[in-house]
Amino acid sequence: MSAFRAALRISRRDALRAKGRTALIMVMIGLPVLVITAMFTGSATTNVTMREKLGSVLGAADARIVTRPFRTRVEQNPDGTGIGQPSAKRRERPWTPGEIGALLPGRLLRYQANVVEARLADGFDRVDVMEADLRDPMTGGMRRLVEGRFATAPGEVTVSPELVDRGVRIGDTITVWRPDRTVRVVGVAEHPNRPGVLEMVALPEGLLPHQNDGNDSGWLIDTAAPVQWSDVRRLNKAGLAVQSRAVIESSDAVSSGPMDMHRLVQVGVSVLLVVTETVLLAGPAFAVGLRRRRRELAVIAAQGASARQLKAIVLADGLVLGGAAALLGAALGIGAGLLTESYAARWSDWTHGPAEVPWGPVLGVAALGVVSGLTAAVVPAIQASRQSPVQVLSGRAAVDLPGRAGRPVLGAALVLLGLAANAFALHRGTLSVLVAAVPLVFGLVALVPWLVQVTGRLAGRLPLPLRLSVRDAARHRVRTSSATAAVMAATMGVVAVGIGFQSLYAQREAERPLAVPAGTTTITAGTLDEQKWAALREFARAELRGANLVSGLAATDAQGNSVTVSVAYQTVLADDPAQHRYYVPMPVGDARLLAFLQGGHDARAAAALAAGQVVVFDPSLVRDGTVELRASWDDGTTPARTLRVPAVVARAGSAAQGGALVPEPVLARAGLKAVERVLYADEVPADPSRLDTKVRATFGDRVFSVVQEGLDRSHLMVMLILLAAALVLVLGGTFAATGLAAADMRQDLDTLSAVGGPPLVRRLVVAAQAACVSGLGALVGLAGGTVSGIALTWPLTRSSGAELLDPGPTVIAIPWALLAWVVVGLPALAALVAGLCARTRPALARRMA
């Protein structure tokens, strides 16, 4: 124990002396601990249980009685969720306070809640409404008054702080649509569990009409005795749902139950991969410390220290730095999780509860950080026990002993096992592919030292800076291999996830029916009269400034009833080999709309349209030169009609666009009329849902807008997140190895300068070291990630039941831009930064007598 305490003291003093290296190691180990701890803490605080929400749901009441549209038996969970009720032939009359009091005596207070459309400074938006008299002591804790006062009369409301951020002030009036009301703001009140919600609070039926349709409405009740589960079941039998304070407080805390094998395997594999990546990243940093402490350890060995004691000193580094990093990461992670959750709850309308730290998972993550630090120090500890004190004290640089590099046979066997496991996992879900990636990762890690050695043998024909760097990397295989393997593992993960996600995105895009070009806004006017139709056109020009507006036609019958014209698609259902038809509504219009849909003029298609032929953008719709159309009446009472009409295939305006354009003569042949009631614009508004709300609020519910989005922005965001993760991991591992290489090569670089080598050559040598480490790791990671990524596309995009070697409907899409940045861009960036930061002045060498 005395020797171990001495090792700890030595490690502590060395950590304080080499502050830069200490900080690097602590960041490598502590950053994953911080991120995971913050996620656990934020998730636990955001996951609000019903017991934690009692104040905002019940206030000070003993129970909340929820009315239902029927008076049939209600089934519910003890916490008042999961409410189910069988339908009856007709709705019952509304409940009265007398009927409720007969079932459960107590003082009642009416409440109800719903959602309305409110006109704000920046347009219409959906706003929650809660109606209850917040002046009553029974509602204490439901909302916190921030400013002003609570509503005291119909037509008065308090608003949430988020509405204040949207420009609403006390004394303002707000116009509400559905129901059409105008209310006056008299105060600001905050929801305790949803600080970012858009909400107005009014007196009962001061804004909303009386509700008895299954929405959130009923009574709060203050009873003489707690409402027990037997009381709840008795009220359920009468057709009422109940949230009881006593039942919720006495029920066991909701838990996820024992972890099943599927999740246990998922967690185990994830922990294994995270620890492996952390060890590979921190390993070079510990090796840096070992290289810088070679002389100190050699002096200790010369004074009689055993190889075991030298190992203990280096392992103590892992324990001290890993423990400090884990504790600091856990502490900062708890603070970051709580701080981030509080801001996110306010600005993103997340649920928000009391600060909660899941100590079990947090302590487990901290222990994981300590284990990662100790594991990362194992290889440097073994090297320290084997170094020659005479060689080190004489000033000669240490190199790895020649001979077998790594475990190439074991690595090759694991790679083959990983390939076989990936083939086996294709039809067994994403978890199976994740498990299959484990032997592939470890096999490539075992092969990396051999690949580094082979690369060194090929360095003879390279330019001088590259030749020096590659040979030095091969001489120090342990140092180079650890950093290269870290880059490889990071690249492999990014490439695999990128291919899988890109394939899933490509499949969804291919299955998305596009009857108009991507980036088109369509406003359908229903049966507006000419005056309102003209007003709608002016409205669209004002809302979509600068957009190209083109009118389309809407079909009606002789009586003016709306008719939808659809084209028939042929599909083969997975459970039925017979072919089935389904119909998709299609645009109706003239040559101007055709040019809009095609993105230019097509004389052949325009001539066919003028001749009364349907212009089709998807060849699969055409059968024997015709397409099948169906005219269906929107009232649902008139039988639909089908007819086959001549068609011509033309190019579409975008690659994913299909469908067809129906000319007006086709409607005439079907006995229908056509009138301009559809607008198409080549622009997407900043907030499509708000535009739709504004359209319907201005012109009625039968007028609506639909936006055909272009590229999915979430897809780009995921790719950027993957690139950012690769940037951190690749550059972190590369710079750690490059810093060590620069320290090891200092004598060689000084000799190079002494014989006339310019500073640029020194920079090129260091840059080449970074390029060698990151480039080799990225190439190996690209190979492994491509295998795992393609395997991942099977469970993500392929229909079940297909044969193993049958490609079937599998979608494989490669994110070329992401791969180029990860495999070429990041190594180039690492080389550039390393070269710019390299020292160019030679250091005076100390000569040995």
MILOSE-702048 format. One line per field, with one value per residue (C-alpha): chain; x, y, z. Coordinates in pm, whole numbers, plus 50000, padded with zeros to 5 digits. Last residue first. Example, Ala and Ser with C-alpha at 12.3 -4.5 7.8 and 13.67 -1.06 7.14 Angstrom:
<sites>
c	(A	A) .
x	(51367	51230) .
y	(49894	49550) .
z	(50714	50780) .
</sites>
This chain:
<sites>
c	(A	A	A	A	A	A	A	A	A	A	A	A	A	A	A	A	A	A	A	A	A	A	A	A	A	A	A	A	A	A	A	A	A	A	A	A	A	A	A	A	A	A	A	A	A	A	A	A	A	A	A	A	A	A	A	A	A	A	A	A	A	A	A	A	A	A	A	A	A	A	A	A	A	A	A	A	A	A	A	A	A	A	A	A	A	A	A	A	A	A	A	A	A	A	A	A	A	A	A	A	A	A	A	A	A	A	A	A	A	A	A	A	A	A	A	A	A	A	A	A	A	A	A	A	A	A	A	A	A	A	A	A	A	A	A	A	A	A	A	A	A	A	A	A	A	A	A	A	A	A	A	A	A	A	A	A	A	A	A	A	A	A	A	A	A	A	A	A	A	A	A	A	A	A	A	A	A	A	A	A	A	A	A	A	A	A	A	A	A	A	A	A	A	A	A	A	A	A	A	A	A	A	A	A	A	A	A	A	A	A	A	A	A	A	A	A	A	A	A	A	A	A	A	A	A	A	A	A	A	A	A	A	A	A	A	A	A	A	A	A	A	A	A	A	A	A	A	A	A	A	A	A	A	A	A	A	A	A	A	A	A	A	A	A	A	A	A	A	A	A	A	A	A	A	A	A	A	A	A	A	A	A	A	A	A	A	A	A	A	A	A	A	A	A	A	A	A	A	A	A	A	A	A	A	A	A	A	A	A	A	A	A	A	A	A	A	A	A	A	A	A	A	A	A	A	A	A	A	A	A	A	A	A	A	A	A	A	A	A	A	A	A	A	A	A	A	A	A	A	A	A	A	A	A	A	A	A	A	A	A	A	A	A	A	A	A	A	A	A	A	A	A	A	A	A	A	A	A	A	A	A	A	A	A	A	A	A	A	A	A	A	A	A	A	A	A	A	A	A	A	A	A	A	A	A	A	A	A	A	A	A	A	A	A	A	A	A	A	A	A	A	A	A	A	A	A	A	A	A	A	A	A	A	A	A	A	A	A	A	A	A	A	A	A	A	A	A	A	A	A	A	A	A	A	A	A	A	A	A	A	A	A	A	A	A	A	A	A	A	A	A	A	A	A	A	A	A	A	A	A	A	A	A	A	A	A	A	A	A	A	A	A	A	A	A	A	A	A	A	A	A	A	A	A	A	A	A	A	A	A	A	A	A	A	A	A	A	A	A	A	A	A	A	A	A	A	A	A	A	A	A	A	A	A	A	A	A	A	A	A	A	A	A	A	A	A	A	A	A	A	A	A	A	A	A	A	A	A	A	A	A	A	A	A	A	A	A	A	A	A	A	A	A	A	A	A	A	A	A	A	A	A	A	A	A	A	A	A	A	A	A	A	A	A	A	A	A	A	A	A	A	A	A	A	A	A	A	A	A	A	A	A	A	A	A	A	A	A	A	A	A	A	A	A	A	A	A	A	A	A	A	A	A	A	A	A	A	A	A	A	A	A	A	A	A	A	A	A	A	A	A	A	A	A	A	A	A	A	A	A	A	A	A	A	A	A	A	A	A	A	A	A	A	A	A	A	A	A	A	A	A	A	A	A	A	A	A	A	A	A	A	A	A	A	A	A	A	A	A	A	A	A	A	A	A	A	A	A	A	A	A	A	A	A	A	A	A	A	A	A	A	A	A	A	A	A	A	A	A	A	A	A	A	A	A	A	A	A	A	A	A	A	A	A	A	A	A	A	A	A	A	A	A	A	A	A	A	A	A	A	A	A	A	A	A	A	A	A	A	A	A	A	A	A	A	A	A	A	A	A	A	A	A	A	A	A	A	A	A	A	A	A	A	A	A	A	A	A	A	A	A	A	A	A	A	A	A	A	A	A	A	A	A	A	A	A	A	A	A	A	A	A	A	A	A	A	A	A	A	A	A	A	A	A	A	A	A	A	A	A	A	A	A	A	A	A	A	A	A) .
x	(52999	52633	52536	52234	52059	51967	51613	51538	51286	50997	50740	50428	50095	50051	50149	49913	49624	49681	49730	49414	49219	49341	49253	48906	48836	48933	48761	48512	48435	48420	48208	47958	47935	47894	47603	47559	47206	47116	46741	46632	46317	46435	46811	46766	47062	46887	46539	46268	46036	46044	46053	46386	46453	46586	46647	46845	47004	47209	47407	47506	47620	47810	48006	48058	48170	48440	48586	48553	48707	49015	49040	48978	49237	49500	49424	49406	49742	49930	49782	49880	50235	50246	50159	50449	50688	50550	50600	50960	51010	50870	51120	51404	51634	51996	52186	52111	51738	51714	51917	51670	51383	51543	51606	51249	51099	50969	50813	50660	50523	50362	50194	50087	49931	49726	49642	49509	49296	49127	49096	48916	48692	48587	48543	48363	48108	48065	48017	47754	47573	47589	47443	47160	47086	47077	46816	46618	46598	46408	46476	46169	45840	45510	45310	44934	44695	44331	43993	43687	43743	43671	43830	44025	44067	44128	44401	44559	44568	44725	44987	45066	45112	45349	45584	45863	45649	45754	45766	45680	45314	45006	44654	44332	43974	43955	43638	43586	43257	43178	42989	43272	43360	43372	43615	43847	43822	43967	44307	44434	44797	44969	45135	45507	45778	46086	46327	46181	45990	45860	45930	45639	45429	45115	44764	44434	44137	43994	43689	43577	43272	43211	42864	42696	42655	43011	42963	43308	43193	43445	43568	43807	44069	44232	44521	44559	44834	44802	44831	44994	45042	45384	45518	45506	45491	45160	45002	44633	44518	44256	44426	44549	44725	44891	45012	45151	45332	45498	45586	45750	45796	45974	45969	45753	45476	45480	45486	45185	45006	45044	44938	44601	44471	44363	44599	44570	44408	44558	44368	44444	44425	44504	44707	44678	44982	44828	45018	45285	45036	45115	45037	44872	44796	44466	44441	44213	43960	43781	43431	43284	42909	42809	42475	42610	42906	43225	43596	43861	44102	44452	44592	44962	45143	45519	45636	45772	45570	45393	45165	45066	45023	44825	44589	44535	44440	44214	44033	43964	43824	43616	43450	43410	43233	43427	43350	43672	43960	44265	44599	44904	45258	45536	45891	45907	45736	45368	45198	45471	45387	45648	45773	46099	46160	46101	46341	46607	46578	46619	46920	47075	47020	47188	47475	47540	47512	47774	48001	47991	48058	48342	48500	48502	48643	48912	49015	49057	49241	49481	49545	49620	49818	50048	50157	50194	50363	50641	50887	50603	50500	50862	50880	50559	50672	51023	50897	50616	50855	51111	50879	50755	50938	51074	50756	50605	50762	50614	50265	50307	50400	50097	49873	50012	49945	49587	49489	49391	49176	49019	48926	48795	48563	48444	48389	48163	47979	47772	47618	47509	47371	47173	47037	46922	46691	46717	46702	47052	47209	47347	47532	47666	47777	47965	48143	48223	48361	48579	48704	48763	48970	49172	49241	49347	49585	49711	49778	49986	50306	50531	50895	51094	51090	50904	51126	51284	51490	51850	51936	52186	51942	51676	51900	52050	51707	51579	51203	51001	50808	50721	50587	50355	50230	50181	49959	49751	49699	49393	49232	49277	49127	48835	48764	48751	48515	48288	48275	48145	47884	47771	47756	47527	47312	47248	47228	46939	46953	46619	46543	46167	45963	45956	45773	45931	45790	46099	46208	46124	46170	46490	46630	46554	46676	47005	47071	46977	47182	47479	47485	47463	47719	47959	47952	47976	48260	48452	48413	48500	48794	48936	48896	49043	49334	49418	49343	49509	49815	49820	49847	50171	50316	50188	50356	50688	50635	50578	50893	51087	51230	51597	51740	51801	51428	51342	51594	51445	51096	51206	51387	51090	50849	50783	50746	50510	50301	50265	50169	49893	49769	49801	49578	49309	49151	49175	49050	48755	48664	48677	48477	48207	48198	48163	47902	47694	47723	47609	47323	47190	47232	47037	46771	46702	46733	46460	46533	46306	46013	45996	45887	45591	45613	45385	45036	44970	45020	44815	44529	44515	44528	44251	44225	43878	43702	43322	43076	42877	43096	43401	43250	43234	43586	43719	43538	43694	44034	43999	43898	44037	43773	43568	43593	43723	43634	43774	43514	43478	43648	43944	43769	43531	43243	43087	43225	43044	43171	43526	43621	43451	43309	43493	43707	44010	44369	44557	44845	45143	45361	45725	45702	45533	45541	45469	45248	45321	45064	45070	44785	44483	44481	44151	43955	43794	43592	43524	43535	43709	43915	44044	44126	44354	44317	44609	44590	44876	45113	45135	45446	45544	45764	45454	45287	45576	45528	45178	44863	44593	44249	43944	43639	43421	43504	43761	44066	44383	44594	44892	45234	45388	45093	45192	44945	44788	44950	44634	44327	44118	44194	43970	44123	44232	43873	43918	43944	44260	44321	44610	44712	44747	44892	44763	45000	45317	45150	44919	44580	44464	44354	44205	44300	44100	44058	43774	43719	43421	43474	43286	43261	43205	42977	43068	42784	42505	42740	42815	42443	42383	42679	42515	42645	42577	42307	42418	42567	42398	42421	42692	43068	43288	43509	43884	44105	44475	44555	44388	44686	44517	44477	44138	43836	43507	43163	42901	42762	42871	43058	43291	43332	43662	43645	43959	44031	44130	44178	44481	44589	44470	44660	44937	44999	44966	45230	45506	45276	45180	45545	45757	46025	46202	46403	46504	46588	46799	46990	47051	47152	47383	47545	47601	47760	47976	48099	48179	48375	48556	48781	48917	48888	49078	49352	49393	49385	49656	49869	49839	49894	50216	50342	50009	49963	50323	50261	49943	50107	50402	50167	49957	50270	50378	50041	50080	50424	50289	50000) .
y	(51267	51296	51596	51807	51918	52280	52301	52370	52643	52546	52433	52289	52470	52540	52186	52029	52249	52163	51790	51769	51961	51725	51426	51581	51660	51330	51046	51246	51525	51294	51042	51312	51442	51091	50998	50648	50521	50152	50081	49718	49641	49290	49247	48866	48706	48660	48592	48843	48790	49141	49441	49618	49976	49982	49611	49580	49926	49839	49577	49848	50066	49782	49700	50066	50145	49878	50000	50369	50305	50156	50461	50706	50544	50552	50917	51028	50879	50947	51295	51392	51268	51439	51769	51719	51649	51937	52181	52069	52106	52459	52552	52505	52198	52310	52022	52151	52181	51811	51726	51927	51741	51404	51505	51634	51322	51177	51506	51566	51211	51263	51582	51410	51120	51353	51572	51276	51133	51466	51558	51234	51237	51602	51621	51286	51410	51733	51536	51315	51623	51782	51469	51464	51832	51774	51501	51718	51976	51740	51854	51999	52043	52016	52276	52244	52536	52532	52675	52477	52590	52956	53242	53440	53182	52905	53101	53218	52863	52734	53010	52930	52564	52648	52864	53020	52994	52760	52916	52804	52893	52693	52831	52628	52754	52828	52655	52329	52157	51789	51567	51315	51431	51788	51680	51531	51853	52045	51876	51635	51671	51358	51196	51169	51397	51247	51373	51722	51914	51602	51466	51359	51044	51074	50970	50869	50837	50552	50622	50575	50724	50762	50709	51025	51032	51105	51483	51519	51350	51115	51125	50840	50829	50528	50606	50521	50430	50057	50101	50424	50492	50321	50591	50855	51214	51173	51433	51343	51384	51639	51764	52075	51845	51654	51978	52100	51769	51792	52160	52118	52457	52479	52368	52069	52139	52513	52456	52225	52485	52738	52478	52419	52278	51991	51872	51509	51340	50995	50671	50319	50009	49653	49377	49023	48884	48961	49005	49240	49439	49486	49834	49991	50362	50511	50885	51112	51386	51523	51665	51969	52025	52313	52160	52074	51892	52053	52009	52251	52415	52544	52896	52979	53208	53260	53379	53729	53785	53477	53634	53939	53747	53479	53739	53899	53559	53491	53824	53728	53393	53577	53783	53490	53268	53016	52647	52479	52728	52500	52671	52476	52570	52411	52340	51994	51982	51881	51538	51413	51085	51011	50655	50762	51024	50767	50524	50793	50892	50532	50495	50819	50707	50371	50515	50791	50554	50323	50608	50784	50463	50355	50698	50699	50347	50422	50749	50565	50282	50534	50690	50352	50228	50529	50506	50129	50129	50370	50262	50252	50608	50720	50552	50724	51064	51053	50930	51186	51474	51331	51255	50893	50617	50441	50468	50134	49942	50189	50126	49755	49833	50059	49792	49536	49770	49832	49466	49422	49736	49604	49281	49470	49675	49374	49170	49451	49534	49216	49339	49662	49467	49248	49558	49698	49409	49037	49001	49129	48991	48669	48862	49101	48809	48656	48983	49021	48666	48737	49054	48864	48601	48869	49044	48722	48649	49009	49026	49339	49386	49082	49173	49485	49643	49969	50273	50464	50769	50765	51012	50795	50788	50628	50358	50271	50263	50014	50020	49709	49822	50154	49976	49764	50078	50252	49956	49958	50334	50342	50067	50263	50578	50387	50214	50552	50686	50382	50441	50791	50642	50402	50686	50877	50570	50513	50880	50966	51342	51523	51894	51932	51896	52037	51917	52058	52370	52444	52779	52737	52361	52389	52655	52452	52130	52288	52414	52084	51878	52115	52111	51732	51698	51937	51723	51396	51528	51654	51322	51118	51340	51325	50947	50895	51128	50970	50609	50632	50801	50536	50284	50457	50438	50082	49964	50106	49921	49593	49644	49677	49998	49971	50319	50270	50203	50536	50713	50538	50645	51008	50984	50829	51083	51278	50953	50811	51125	51114	50747	50851	51091	50818	50589	50853	50825	50446	50408	50641	50457	50119	50247	50381	50057	49839	50066	50057	49678	49635	49883	49710	49365	49473	49635	49312	49098	49286	49540	49484	49720	50064	50214	50422	50498	50279	50414	50596	50948	50877	50713	50986	51267	51113	51159	51039	50931	50937	50695	50568	50257	50480	50669	50344	50252	50586	50551	50206	50356	50602	50970	51115	51223	51542	51609	51904	51850	51980	51948	51842	51910	51781	51682	51388	51577	51752	52100	52430	52693	52819	53177	53266	52915	52861	53170	53224	53101	53149	52926	52905	52660	52732	52698	52358	52193	52493	52670	53043	53323	53671	53914	54108	54026	54110	53860	53875	53573	53361	53007	52878	53190	53407	53777	53892	54226	54400	54539	54326	54264	54007	54035	53673	53678	53767	53463	53252	53404	53247	53456	53562	53602	53830	53784	53650	53819	53792	53670	53642	53948	54146	53977	53639	53448	53083	52834	52515	52574	52681	52585	52485	52824	52988	53287	53056	53025	52759	52756	52631	52733	52612	52832	52734	53018	53288	53559	53740	53980	53707	53593	53302	52956	52758	52449	52293	52295	52275	52352	52378	52381	52134	52116	51761	51459	51194	51029	51265	51561	51469	51455	51791	51952	51862	51625	51717	51522	51185	51129	50877	50510	50445	50427	50215	50409	50417	50638	50551	50813	50881	50780	50452	50360	50394	50199	50388	50225	50384	50730	50881	51199	51177	51404	51417	51443	51583	51483	51606	51966	52181	52230	51918	51913	52173	52065	51692	51702	51541	51250	51219	51169	51430	51298	51629	51613	51250	51322	51625	51429	51125	51339	51555	51242	51103	51425	51482	51120	51129	51455	51334	51074	51268	51600	51460	51330	51666	51863	51645	51685	52064	52076	51877	51980	51926	51581	51492	51584	51374	51078	51083	51103	50813	50604	50679	50567	50245	50184	50240	50000) .
z	(47773	47670	47459	47538	47219	47156	47021	46654	46570	46342	46596	46431	46464	46092	45997	46252	46135	45768	45831	46042	45778	45505	45722	45782	45417	45258	45448	45657	45410	45110	45300	45398	45039	44901	45126	44973	44913	44936	44912	44949	44747	44659	44668	44683	44857	45191	45055	45132	45431	45562	45330	45313	45421	45777	45839	45512	45513	45822	45630	45382	45672	45843	45528	45436	45791	45781	45452	45541	45882	45714	45487	45773	45998	45722	45646	46010	46111	45788	45741	46095	46042	45701	45868	46110	45822	45616	45902	45944	45567	45577	45846	45591	45598	45595	45759	46108	46033	45948	46257	46465	46297	46374	46735	46774	46617	46943	47054	46711	46712	47050	46935	46613	46807	47026	46727	46529	46809	46878	46509	46428	46735	46724	46346	46331	46583	46383	46061	46223	46355	46009	45851	46106	46036	45661	45702	45943	45668	45438	45085	44918	45099	44915	45105	45138	45182	45284	45191	45304	45665	45587	45392	45653	45931	45677	45499	45826	45961	45640	45645	46010	45925	45640	45853	45643	45332	45048	44702	44349	44387	44271	44312	44285	44229	43861	43735	43551	43469	43466	43221	43195	42843	42980	43250	42988	42788	43090	43077	43350	43461	43589	43888	43948	44085	44247	43980	43955	43684	43518	43171	42954	42904	42689	42788	42627	42866	43072	43284	43644	43815	44190	44334	44470	44849	44968	44960	44801	44481	44322	43963	43886	43615	43450	43220	42852	42604	42662	43041	43166	43538	43545	43310	43587	43459	43272	43045	43001	42641	42532	42217	42401	42650	42367	42208	42542	42595	42252	42290	42632	42799	43134	43497	43413	43664	43591	43214	43252	43466	43185	42925	43093	43419	43643	43915	44036	44334	44410	44355	44471	44260	44360	44202	44338	44519	44859	45182	45050	44844	44477	44351	44048	44065	43942	43877	44075	43995	44301	44253	44431	44395	44166	44054	43708	43861	43982	43899	44027	43785	43839	43855	43843	44087	44045	44385	44446	44761	44888	45152	44945	44619	44803	44956	44617	44473	44772	44718	44356	44475	44734	44461	44224	44476	44681	44622	44740	44738	44724	44791	44675	44780	44574	44693	44544	44206	44199	44216	44449	44624	44891	44843	44677	44947	45218	45054	45008	45374	45488	45259	45384	45745	45691	45489	45744	46041	45889	45776	46114	46307	46081	46092	46472	46488	46229	46396	46725	46547	46392	46732	46892	46594	46582	46944	46939	46599	46685	46413	46157	46239	46205	45864	45752	45876	45727	45390	45383	45443	45193	44902	44882	44699	45006	45216	45113	45399	45648	45512	45582	45943	45988	45833	46077	46369	46235	46206	46574	46558	46236	46412	46713	46493	46290	46607	46741	46416	46436	46761	46592	46294	46534	46706	46371	46301	46233	45857	45778	46096	45940	45669	45933	46150	45856	45792	46162	46183	45880	46048	46372	46190	46011	46339	46511	46225	46219	46595	46644	46448	46457	46481	46542	46889	46919	46928	47212	47137	47256	47533	47724	48018	47795	47650	47988	48157	47894	47858	47940	48250	48086	47778	47995	48168	47832	47725	48046	48073	47845	48053	48375	48224	48069	48400	48574	48307	48339	48714	48637	48401	48673	48925	48687	48614	48988	49084	48853	48925	48942	48939	48975	48657	48306	47999	47687	47526	47312	47459	47827	47855	47651	47884	48196	48035	47930	48283	48450	48205	48215	48595	48613	48333	48506	48819	48623	48406	48710	48889	48580	48485	48838	48851	48506	48579	48912	48812	48472	48616	48890	48609	48506	48858	48914	48594	48719	49047	48864	48656	48979	49123	49218	49188	48815	48773	48937	48713	48407	48514	48534	48199	48023	48168	47843	47647	47912	47915	47537	47568	47806	47536	47273	47485	47553	47208	47183	47539	47476	47155	47331	47628	47394	47193	47502	47657	47336	47314	47674	47641	47330	47483	47792	47574	47387	47700	47881	48151	48444	48472	48315	48637	48744	49110	49318	49382	49707	49572	49257	49448	49713	49457	49249	48872	48775	48456	48450	48281	48582	48612	48615	48910	49110	48999	49125	49457	49504	49421	49708	49705	50028	50283	50315	49944	49741	49377	49049	48778	48415	48085	47882	47562	47562	47405	47704	47656	47722	47478	47525	47615	47943	47962	48292	48367	48148	48114	47785	47680	47444	47637	47723	48101	48073	48417	48641	48381	48414	48453	48298	48357	48231	47858	47685	47479	47134	47024	46719	46857	46649	46582	46864	46841	47121	47298	47467	47822	47950	47659	47378	47158	47101	47411	47611	47455	47585	47931	47946	47916	48161	48014	48034	47806	48086	48418	48699	48507	48716	48797	48668	48656	48724	48866	48903	48758	48902	49239	49424	49222	49527	49685	49421	49244	48962	48844	48578	48199	48032	47671	47458	47164	46798	46591	46360	46240	46353	46597	46723	46593	46807	46690	46979	47181	47465	47843	48096	48464	48703	49078	49294	49677	49794	49773	49511	49313	49423	49390	49026	48944	49118	48939	48605	48338	47980	47786	47650	47308	47084	46990	47247	47211	47438	47680	47725	47943	47936	48198	48535	48751	48847	48479	48312	48185	48161	48164	47941	48008	47681	47580	47884	48185	48372	48751	48913	49269	49615	49504	49594	49233	49054	48725	48777	49138	49071	48796	49004	49092	48727	48642	48467	48231	48167	48489	48428	48064	48153	48415	48193	47893	48106	48250	47900	47775	48082	48098	47725	47781	48093	47935	47635	47821	48119	47892	47716	48043	48189	47877	47900	48276	48272	48620	48799	48643	48734	49098	49110	48940	49180	49478	49344	49292	49649	49775	49573	49721	50073	50000) .
</sites>
